[in-house]
Amino acid sequence: MNINERQFQYLQTMGVSLWQSRPQFFQNNLPSSDVEQSATEPEVVTTKTVKTIEEDVQQESAIMHSFDNIEQFFSQPLSIDILIALNCDKSNVLLTTAGVQLDTLLWQFSSDDKCSYKEQTLTTPNLINLSKSNQLKSALWACLCSHINNCNN
């Protein structure tokens, strides 16, 4: 299967030097519907004070609500690419307090440098951080593939 110029540019941007078509990847042969990809080392569990937890929650909320309106979300090129991959029309996208609702997928943003997908919820860093990191973009697309596989079954 050949790729077009736009796809080639995306692959180059993500640092992909070798591309192979893998149609079986989109079949139901993934080991689990819960996929988690990390761009950093595993976190060390520590105890936190109530004040620290409250600060974390406030920081999470600030990141999660980084869009004043849906047009700001649509202005990000990565968001449009994801809408295309999910075959989701702009009219089916809602900005909620929990995140961005894309048809059946809820996309939440966090301060962690990892992407995860579980129970129709995609959790990623904000779009600016995603756009800057090839590792995070790769993890994002792996999570999206899990969502697509779940929807097709």
Buried (B, 14 or more C-beta within 10 A) or exposed (E): EEEEEEEEEBBEEBEEEEEEEEEEEEEEEBEEBEBBBBBEEEEEEEEEEEEEEEEEEEEBEEBBBEBEEBEEBBEBEBBEBBBEBBEBEEEEBEBEEEBBBBBEBBBBBBEBBBBBBBEEBBBBBBBEBBBEBEBBBBBBBBBBBBBBBBEEE
